[in-house]
Amino acid sequence: MKRNKKVIMVLLVTLLTFVGFGQIKVNMLPFCSTGIERMPWMHEGIFYFVGTNYDIYYTTFENGVWAEPKWLPGSINTTEYEINPCVITNNGKLVMYFGRYSSDTDYDFYRAEYDEEKNEWTEGVLIPEFSTDEQDWDIWVNSDETVAYFTSEGTYDGKEPVGGRDIWRSEKVDGKWSSPESVNFLNTSGNEWSVFVSPDGSIWFDSARDDSLGGYDIYRWDPESGSIEHPEEQFNTFSDERSLWTDGKTIFFSALNRPDGEGSYDIFTLVSSKKAEVLEKVTSKKGEAITMTIKDLRQRVNNEYVYLDSEVVVEGIAMVSTGIWHNAANYFAITDKSAGILVYASGFNEPKVKKGDLVRVKGNLTTVGYTTDVNSLVIRPSSPENIEIIREGETLPDPEIIFTDSAKSQLVNLEGSLV
């Protein structure tokens, strides 16, 4: 298996909030069957999962098409069950952590490396610090292999699980994994089966709780608020949703016997039914522009604007006339019912926009405008032709958000002296 470094192009899904995109739709991946496809993991454009006979498979997604899944080459797959691949790159070395079953100790954790010369995986080495005589199930390890989260029924140095299966954490100190500690603020008297840490520090896990819709639902611990969120209708159903993977942009998860699946365990991803292009991280090709509402272009993923540096087209009513803020540039602001945005055209001040004009603006979306626009979204038209006055005398709407995601009450003095 050659390492594929092509970037997978899939729909982005906001993970910090689950509002603003309209109805969320869940799509099953097209290679799923009536058999088993579960425990997804994406790394460097290669999609790993557990399939038939509980072996690990891989596939890729190129030019809008999923390739036929293939059995993982090398010695990781055995006559026993292999589960929950966690694939990282550490100092140029491709590494996989995974679980393997044995009749003596149930599932234990292993670490394997990819042999570049042979184009195959090595068999894997047992991780004794995490492996017990009980069932050790799912594992996540960071890219430099210094922090690990995993789920287990086991006991570590006399520390017993709170429930049947808990989430544990360990750090590597002087090349050795420390004694695992229970992540008590996530664990319950029931089972926490899987665990995954996303790039923003969120901890995703599945669990059976009082508010679960099905037997097991997916939950998210928010590192900023310290609260546990339950994204109910976003993807949880009366079935079991399990084993989530995300890079902060895309969500994949597996579920058991969902009505929209093929049967048994299938793998799903999230799509918004409202303007899918809003969820897509687009870098515009030269000569192309994306038409959207002002609210759409303010969408964020991981606190970054989705359409930053893209060529965009929006319409809005002018809040400030040309010449009020600058006498040599066409510097004004437009708004619709949802939000407002600054327009800064350096080097020309035509056409003369008046407050109340309905204006169509085309330009590059950036956070670099006039010197007073600190981290504000700004559209930068390149010529007077990119500013079109559609009609005059429109009534200004009353948006809650204006330029910097502050409440409008903080920006009441829009018209001031020249800057």
LUMGUKE-706834 format. One record per residue: x, y, z of N, C-alpha, C in turn; residue in three letters. Coordinates in steps of 0.001 Angstrom, whole numbers, plus 500000, padded with zeros to 6 digits. Layout:
REM LUMGUKE-706834
XYZXYZXYZALA ...
END
This chain:
REM LUMGUKE-706834
500844498806500000500000500000500000500869501229500000MET 500839501998498939501587503242498886500892504277499746LYS 501656505103500405501074506166501218500527507239500305ARG 499257507543500443498573508512499598498471509824500347ASN 499132510859499833499154512138500523498202513143499898LYS 497333512677498984496351513583498410495330513948499470LYS 494893515185499430493952515674500438492547515236500075VAL 491840514670501012490469514265500751489578515496500704ILE 488737515594499691487835516725499531486440516278499942MET 486051516648501141484739516281501631484102517492502258VAL 482817517410502530482093518528503114482561518789504530LEU 482721520080504828483118520468506175481900520608507058LEU 482077520221508294480990520361509245481493521098510467VAL 480785522124510878481186522864512049481028522000513273THR 482041521978514109482008521097515262481779521853516562LEU 482071523128516572481946523882517818480505524232518115LEU 479691524423517084478268524619517258477554523819516203THR 476297523530516454475534522740515497474338523536514983PHE 474499524863514901473431525707514398473974526546513277VAL 473040527114512488473431528042511441473571527410510074GLY 473500526100509976473642525442508689472338524810508217PHE 471247525033508940470013524400508539470000522944508981GLY 469141522157508341468998520760508731470245519970508381GLN 470701519158509328471865518312509118471395516969508580ILE 472031516502507518471696515225506906472870514278507055LYS 472573513032507376473597512011507525473605511137506274VAL 474778510930505697474920510085504519475776508876504837ASN 475322507704504422476120506491504545477182506475503449MET 478396506019503779479429505894502764479052504785501791LEU 479278505000500490478695504118499466479251502703499431PRO 480414502462500051480965501108500014480429500222501133PHE 479537500766501974479006499969503076478117498844502551CYS 478071497747503293477358496546502874476475496059504022SER 475862494899503816475066494310504896475960493680505968THR 477268493667505715478210493160506695478655494237507662GLY 479924494247507994480457495151509015481370496185508388ILE 481070497455508609481979498572508326481849499523509509GLU 482911499666510286482819500470511502484206500977511896ARG 484265501780512973485517502271513551486372503047512539MET 485863504180512027486564504917510966487757505712511481PRO 488746505886510583489898506746510860490460507255509533TRP 490674508552509435491257509155508237492637509705508574MET 493606509436507685494942509990507890495620510154506535HIS 496049511386506247496780511714505028496088511174503783GLU 494764511356503724494010510971502549493647509510502463GLY 494042508704503447493688507284503464492669507047504570ILE 491601506360504211490504506099505136490600504643505604PHE 490782504473506910490906503145507513489605502805508244TYR 489262501534508238488076501114508986488159499609509235PHE 487279499137510103487197497706510395486050497114509585VAL 486336496022508878485342495412508008485150493940508283GLY 484865493212507227484533491788507302485539491012508154THR 484997490137509008485807489291509893486642490089510894ASN 486247491331511097486975492215512013488460492283511669TYR 488713492546510386490034492920509905490019494402509572ASP 491200494997509431491316496417509104491496496567507591ILE 490697497464507011490720497744505582491071499216505369TYR 491331499571504113491577500972503778490994501280502409TYR 490720502580502190490245503064500906490649504522500770THR 490374505110499621490662506527499386489463507169498704THR 489444508490498718488372509266498095489013510284497170PHE 488898510064495868489528510939494888488544511250493777GLU 488557512521493360487700512967492260486235512609492499ASN 485821512712493757484430512465494112484028511014494186GLY 484989510093494146484663508664494126485465507932495198VAL 484771507069495944485452506198496899486012504994496161TRP 487270504667496405487879503489495798487358502222496475ALA 487486501105495776487097499822496356487987499535497571GLU 487396499267498739488212498999499933489118497786499736PRO 490296497876500346491275496798500259491682496358501657LYS 492036495098501746492546494518502990493904495131503293TRP 494138495475504545495375496143504927496573495219504696LEU 497563495648503913498709494779503639499642494669504835PRO 500285493528504953501226493326506038500710492349507068GLY 501165492536508312500941491527509348500036491977510480SER 499356493136510313498451493563511385497250492635511474ILE 496624492345510332495473491441510347495931489998510555ASN 495272489331511482495600487938511813494318487116511820THR 494411485892512284493212485069512420492336485525513580THR 492877486394514442492091486991515524491419488269515005GLU 490686488959515876490028490196515492490972491372515733TYR 491012492312514767491738493578514928490729494717514818GLU 490814495690515724489794496730515810490432498101516050ILE 489625499139515835489909500521516227491291501026515808ASN 491547501133514494492826501698514052492954503172514418PRO 494110503551514914494470504949515197495794505184514481CYS 495772505959513395496935506112512529497483507526512647VAL 498789507649512868499454508938513010500784508897512254ILE 501387510064512085502746510159511575503592510861512620THR 504644510177513083505533510717514098506960510705513551ASN 507533511905513366508895512032512831509063511282511514ASN 508057511409510652508125510801509339507769509333509297GLY 507498508730510445507177507304510517505664507137510681LYS 505066506319509784503639506023509861503413504951510915LEU 502539505252511883502327504389513040500846504092513187VAL 500521502872513571499137502518513864499036501906515255MET 498137502452516062497705501817517301496381501114517017TYR 496168499959517625494942499215517363494714498201518476PHE 493549497573518466493243496522519415493267495169518732GLY 493657494139519475493670492773518945493139491821520011ARG 492304490907519552491667489963520477492549488742520731TYR 492463488234521942493008486916522254492063486251523236SER 492009484943523198491097484208524084491517484309525545SER 492772484639525780493280484704527154492968486034527839ASP 493150487126527108493031488462527735492030489371527037THR 491149488801526198490185489595525452490943490541524527ASP 490528491815524427491230492748523546492359493456524291TYR 493508493609523623494647494369524131495083495371523075ASP 495936496318523489496401497358522584497778497034522018PHE 497948497352520721499199497105520019499629498358519255TYR 500911498405518926501484499476518104502270498835516960ARG 501999499306515728502694498798514551503225499973513734ALA 504242499706512918504807500712512025504672500251510578GLU 504663501228509681504571500925508256505967500836507664TYR 506245499730506990507538499504506350507496500094504947ASP 508187501224504759508164501916503476508788501082502357GLU 509805500325502669510483499526501641509599498375501168GLU 508920497718502089508080496583501731506640496989501409LYS 506294498268501704504928498751501493503904497891502237ASN 504192497634503505503272496854504308503482497172505786GLU 502499496778506581502537497021508021503214495864508752TRP 503957496214509798504541495191510659503449494612511555THR 503761493517512237502750492788512995502198493582514168GLU 503001494347514809502553495094515967503118494547517257GLY 503356495431518196503942495082519492502943495432520591VAL 502753494540521522501836494772522641502280495985523456LEU 501296496798523902501569497924524797501186497481526209ILE 502140497030526994501802496414528292501203497405529285PRO 501588498686529182501095499676530153499577499874530050GLU 498989499617528865497560499835528663496763498531528629PHE 497426497418528467496738496155528230496548495387529537SER 495328494917529738494978494210530968494373492847530611THR 493957492125531632493276490847531401491806491054531057ASP 491345492301531138489970492630530774489946493189529347GLU 488779493634528924488630494129527551489132495563527426GLN 490192495745526639490749497071526331490337497390524896ASP 489546498445524688488752498524523466489234499552522442TRP 489170500811522759489438501867521767490585502746522249ASP 491376503291521293492554504073521672492744505245520724ILE 493161506377521301493569507569520551494920508015521086TRP 495874508293520187497211508742520573497554509967519735VAL 498176510976520348498524512187519606499712511931518673ASN 500006512917517820500952512693516723502395512496517186SER 502761513004518358504128512769518829504196511658519886ASP 503085510961520038503015509788520922503431510107522354GLU 502873511198522855503143511578524241501890511566525108THR 500706511516524483499440511489525216498539510436524587VAL 497904509644525424496984508620524946495701508651525762ALA 494578508514525084493281508263525700492801506909525198TYR 492185506136526071491674504851525630490538504417526544PHE 489801503401526118488714502864526925489043501430527318THR 488687501078528531489031499754529035488158499382530226SER 487962498080530396487316497545531598488333497237532688GLU 489613497439532369490676496989533242490922497862534458GLY 491806497374535311492252498070536516493729498384536368THR 494132499609536751495516500066536569496095500488537916TYR 497081499752538378497722500036539664496692500222540770ASP 495711499341540789494684499384541826493548500338541549GLY 493643501115540465492572502059540114491537501336539269LYS 490344501192539825489295500445539148488392501380538348GLU 487733500866537315486818501704536540485597502103537361PRO 485054503272537025483833503744537679482648502914537215VAL 482621502647535908481547501841535334482095500548534769GLY 481348499996533824481808498766533225483028498980532346GLY 483038500091531636484148500427530740484348501939530816ARG 485573502382531081485844503803531312486844504354530313ASP 486936505692530307487950506397529534489147506665530448ILE 490348506338529947491579506514530704492544507394529920TRP 493484507990530644494468508876530024495867508548530555ARG 496872508620529660498252508379530058499171509319529293SER 500293509669529914501318510475529258502623509687529226GLU 503398509948528171504694509287528063505746510168528721LYS 506453509619529694507488510339530431508792509552530316VAL 509827510209529796511136509557529606511004508268528804ASP 510151508341527771510004507203526873509120506089527383GLY 508464506283528528507617505227529097506246505792529424LYS 505196505035529100503838505469529406503590505425530905TRP 502989506492531423502680506563532845501480505680533185SER 501299505427534449500149504656534889498865505395534523SER 497951504777533785496743505474533326495893505995534478PRO 495294507165534229494379507785535186492982507824534583GLU 491997507569535395490614507628534942490223509073534630SER 489553509284533505489046510618533154487666510728533798VAL 487673511048535084486461510932535890485328511842535429ASN 485653512998534869484589513931534498483819513455533260PHE 484284512393532606483572511823531469482919510490531794LEU 483441509803532776482996508437533033481717508387533866ASN 480912507363533599479667507135534320479653505709534846THR 478560505333535486478431503966535989478166502977534866SER 477905503495533656477681502640532503478965502417531718GLY 478840502309530392479975502046529516480291503249528642ASN 481530503634528592482046504560527581482909503714526641GLU 482442503530525414483074502565524520484238503146523738TRP 484045504302523136485083504858522261485459506258522717SER 486642506705522299487112508042522666487959508600521524VAL 487804509899521268488577510564520221488768512022520621PHE 489990512537520451490294513933520769490504514683519456VAL 489701515706519206489807516468517956490850517574518095SER 491262518191516996492344519182517049492084520358517980PRO 490825520698518236490539521826519124490518521426520595ASP 490828520174520889490848519708522274489552519094522750GLY 488522519094521885487263518444522257487479516944522391SER 486790516346523344486839514894523511485478514339523103ILE 485468513522522072484266512869521583484252511435522105TRP 483087510966522497482990509606523017481553509131522861PHE 481356507829522905479987507317522900479686506671524241ASP 478422506790524630478034506381525970476529506148526017SER 476072505338526961474649505156527228474313505959528477ALA 473546507038528308473219507936529414471717508168529480ARG 471276508906530494469842509123530688469216509846529501ASP 469994510726528835469430511484527717469732510849526359ASP 470301509651526340470606508992525072469319508679524320SER 469352508923523015468198508591522182468137507094521917LEU 469299506504521660469371505075521412470084504380522552GLY 470558503160522283471317502477523320472589503232523636GLY 473313503647522570474529504450522727474449505652521804TYR 474818506817522325474874508061521557476282508624521602ASP 476555509553520701477842510250520669477728511555521431ILE 478731511837522256478776513048523070480087513783522805TYR 480108515059523181481313515880523017481561516680524287ARG 482779516586524797483207517430525910483861518678525351TRP 483345519845525759483831521136525279484981521610526181ASP 486199521776525644487331522154526493487237523578527023PRO 486455524431526370486332525822526832485368525934528002GLU 484201525317527877483202525436528937483301524318529966SER 483974523224529592484044522081530480482750521301530558GLY 481828521577529642480528520914529650480492519785528628SER 479573518852528835479371517741527909478142518028527066ILE 478331518048525750477249518337524818476720517046524215GLU 475426517053523950474766515891523346474122516337522038HIS 474814516180520914474247516599519622473151515637519182PRO 471936515904519607470863514925519477470506514652518013GLU 469651515500517434469158515206516103470211515386515023GLU 471387515957515369472420516126514364472876514787513798GLN 473082513780514633473366512450514100472983511304515022PHE 472586511591516234472144510515517116470697510126516814ASN 470422508822516872469088508304516592468729507264517644THR 467632506545517407467242505462518312468117504229518118PHE 468999504265517130469995503204516964471225503537517801SER 472260502711517692473519502965518401474484503708517474ASP 474933504910517896475967505652517159477271505529517932GLU 478349505155517226479583504792517899480801505301517132ARG 481945505347517791483280505449517162483399506589516164SER 483481507791516672483583508975515811485030509350515530LEU 485269509879514315486554510482513931486263511845513327TRP 487113512829513657486980514144513041488320514853513039THR 488535515692512020489714516552511984489342517995512284ASP 488138518212512803487649519565513031486921520112511834GLY 486908519365510740486226519793509527485186518766509076LYS 485541517517509185484701516431508705484404515477509839THR 483199514945509871482827513940510864482530512628510142ILE 483151511552510618482771510197510253482414509460511541PHE 481411508602511480481084507790512651480433506497512174PHE 480413505512513039479756504253512708478494504111513547SER 477552503332513032476286503134513732475758501742513429ALA 474980501230514357474453499875514270472977499906513879LEU 472671499262512744471285499054512297470473500339512194ASN 471116501403511703470340502608511405469406502331510232ARG 468225502953510233467293502719509123467815503223507778PRO 468771504168507810469343504675506564470627503947506193ASP 470914502823506851472104502042506557471775500777505795GLY 472812499980505530472644498715504822472334497568505775GLU 472623497764507038472414496706508021473680496442508796GLY 473538495950510015474669495759510915475366497110511125SER 476714497115511187477435498376511361477755498993510008TYR 477453500296509872477797501076508685478501502347509124ASP 479182503004508168479900504254508438479171505388507734ILE 479026506508508447478279507649507952479127508917508046PHE 478731509918507275479314511252507386478189512264507363THR 478477513505507710477461514541507829477472515476506634LEU 476285515860506180476113516811505094474995517754505500VAL 475111519027505159474043519975505399473153520037504170SER 471848519945504377470919520037503261470702521482502831SER 471196522430503621471039523841503280472334524358502693LYS 472337524576501390473475525164500700474772524468501062LYS 474991523325500484476166522526500817477448523296500609ALA 477423524301499716478659525046499481479081525861500685GLU 478138526151501600478497526879502807479410526033503680VAL 479220524717503638480019523824504450481316523428503784LEU 481500523792502535482667523336501804483763524376501886GLU 484919523970502285486062524873502350486553525099500937LYS 486304526288500417486557526555499013487681527553498873VAL 488636527217498061489591528201497593489240528469496145THR 488750529665495854488225529949494532489302529840493474SER 488921529279492341489804529320491195489780530724490610LYS 490840531094489944490934532420489367489773532640488413LYS 489089533773488563487983534098487693486641533612488196GLY 486626532811489274485379532316489829485052533051491119GLU 483767533197491386483332533840492624482161533056493186ALA 482023533085494508480974532348495190479918533346495651ILE 478684533141495234477589534021495628476911533465496871THR 476699534316497877476116533862499136475561535044499909MET 474911534753501023474464535810501910475620536230502820THR 475462537366503469476510537836504382476652536864505554ILE 475535536317506008475598535347507099476387534119506680LYS 476185533661505429476922532492504946478422532713504993ASP 478853533866504526480306534072504445480949534277505804LEU 480133534435506843480682534571508197480829533224508893ARG 480464532123508211480555530819508855481997530492509226GLN 482165529806510362483494529445510861483591527950511102ARG 484802527449511010485160526102511421486443526218512234VAL 486414525671513460487575525803514357487997527255514531ASN 486987528134514615487209529558514841487888530245513658ASN 487883529619512496488426530229511288487303530411510282GLU 487322531539509576486306531790508573486468530817507412TYR 485360530167507040485400529136506012485823529708504661VAL 485339530913504326485553531461502988486648532524502927TYR 487469532592503953488545533571503948489439533357502729LEU 489818534470502081490679534474500889489974533963499637ASP 488650533799499698487888533410498517487303534648497835SER 487017534516496545486326535566495797484832535371496018GLU 484158536389496574482760536257496949481919537361496315VAL 480625537099496216479647538088495751478513538115496765VAL 478212539303497309477108539449498250476317540699497923VAL 475090540717498396474242541908498272473843542383499654GLU 473709543706499798473280544277501057472946545739500904GLY 472361546283501931471985547698501941473082548494502621ILE 473487549583501985474584550398502505474192551046503825ALA 475020550879504826474813551478506138475502552828506247MET 476512553027505434477315554247505454477606554635504008VAL 477589555913503702477837556392502343479331556493502057SER 479671556373500783481040556625500347481460558026500777THR 482656558177501329483165559486501734483012559792503197GLY 482170559048503905481982559294505336483202558833506128ILE 483712557656505777484842557096506519486191557373505855TRP 486191557654504578487454557858503866487163558708502628HIS 488030559675502362487776560557501215488523560146499960ASN 489362559111500032490118558696498855489850557251498461ALA 489164556504499300488854555104499014487347554904499086ALA 486865553885498408485451553542498513485289552605499708ASN 484993553214500824485009552533502112483645552718502756TYR 482872551621502836481530551705503398481178550341503994PHE 479918550164504345479466548899504924478091548570504385ALA 477825547273504232476502546826503807475978545806504809ILE 474665545625504814474044544676505720472817544063505069THR 472496542838505486471198542253505178470525541937506508ASP 469529541098506501468819540831507751469651540044508752LYS 470699539398508265471463538519509147472674539189509769SER 473407539972508985474686540489509452475154541610508541ALA 476259542241508937476851543285508116478290542956507796GLY 478849543676506829480241543467506465480824544747505897ILE 482108544956506113482804546128505604483216545905504152LEU 483243547011503404483730547006502024484806548070501922VAL 485995547670501489487106548625501396487797548456500053TYR 487628549480499196488234549491497869489296550583497837ALA 490544550170497891491651551128497940491993551626496543SER 492233552928496427492692553494495170491609554103494309GLY 490365553935494666489270554573493930488079554747494860PHE 487223555719494564486040555956495385484766556019494549ASN 484768555352493411483599555224492571483128553769492574GLU 481851553559492345480756554519492283480418555059493674PRO 479777556198493730479422556814494999478207556109495606LYS 478443555353496633477377554619497306476757555505498380VAL 475425555538498430474722556305499450474057555358500435LYS 473959555834501670473259555068502694471846554741502207LYS 471471553455502291470157553021501821470173552409500439GLY 471304552499499742471411551855498429471515550341498593ASP 470793549610497741470995548166497663472174547925496725LEU 473220547277497247474489547185496532474896545721496375VAL 475408545376495200476027544079494977477536544288494902ARG 478286543535495727479728543711495817480423542389495497VAL 481472542471494692482311541317494388483736541650494792LYS 484393540724495497485768540979495895486332539860496738GLY 487572540010497142488254539022497973487845539208499432ASN 487504538093500100487136538143501507488395538035502354LEU 488606539005503224489835539064503996489554539661505361THR 490543539642506229490463540362507505491465541514507516THR 491968541854506340492921542953506200492271544041505359VAL 491771545065506023491161546182505316491888547471505639GLY 491129548494506058491754549727506499492414549477507858TYR 493290550355508249494083550142509472493228550034510726THR 492012550585510685491154550487511864490351549196511902THR 490385548422510825489623547179510764490461546046511332ASP 490422545877512620491247544874513274490470543566513349VAL 490932542573512562490327541242512542488849541254512175ASN 488428542282511432487064542332510937487020541752509526SER 485920541089509187485758540610507820485550541791506881LEU 486284541799505794486232542888504829486210542299503423VAL 485374542863502548485416542517501135486240543577500420ILE 487190543135499601488089544049498901487832543995497391ARG 486951544858496856486746544912495405488014545408494708PRO 488284544899493515489503545277492787489296546400491798SER 488033546738491488487758547800490519486364548359490762SER 486055549548490230484700550105490387483621549192489831PRO 483954548390488817482969547488488217482511546404489189GLU 483260546207490256482900545192491241481921545705492290ASN 481515546968492178480528547559493082479352548026492232ILE 478216547385492374477035547694491551475900548183492439GLU 475409549391492151474252549937492865472998549434492155ILE 472221548572492835471041547962492219469852548910492263ILE 469589549499493411468528550505493532468764551324494793ARG 468039552434494899468229553376495998467043553351496958GLU 467250553983498114466166554248499049465607553046499779GLY 466427552020500014465956550845500748465969551111502259GLU 465105550399502971465056550512504432466119549611505044THR 466886550177505949467940549382506586467341548304507489LEU 467800547059507374467381546008508313468036546211509664PRO 467762545319510581468241545450511953468980544190512376ASP 470175543952511839470887542711512150471443542696513571PRO 471546541493514146472142541350515463473658541425515393GLU 474241540957514296475688540926514124476067541951513065ILE 477123542734513339477527543718512349478868543326511762ILE 479974543774512328481260543528511688482136542533512443PHE 482194542649513736483180541895514505482535540843515415THR 481320540396515042480578539427515842480186539980517201ASP 480202541302517339479710541937518550478236542274518376SER 477524542439519490476134542846519398476049544229518783ALA 474954544505518065474837545790517375474825546958518342LYS 474423546695519591474407547771520573475797548316520847SER 476831547548520525478204547998520752478741548800519569GLN 477969548853518500478434549533517293477382550504516775LEU 476821551295517670475733552197517296476243553421516535VAL 477470553804516773478023555008516142478756554656514854ASN 477992554262513856478592553845512609479154555020511829LEU 478455556135511850478884557281511068479700558211511937GLU 480910558463511535481787559324512314482645560170511399GLY 483704560680511932484594561533511151485426560713510228SER 486095561364509293486997560695508374488109559981509128LEU 488511558832508616489599558080509241490777557996508298VAL 
END
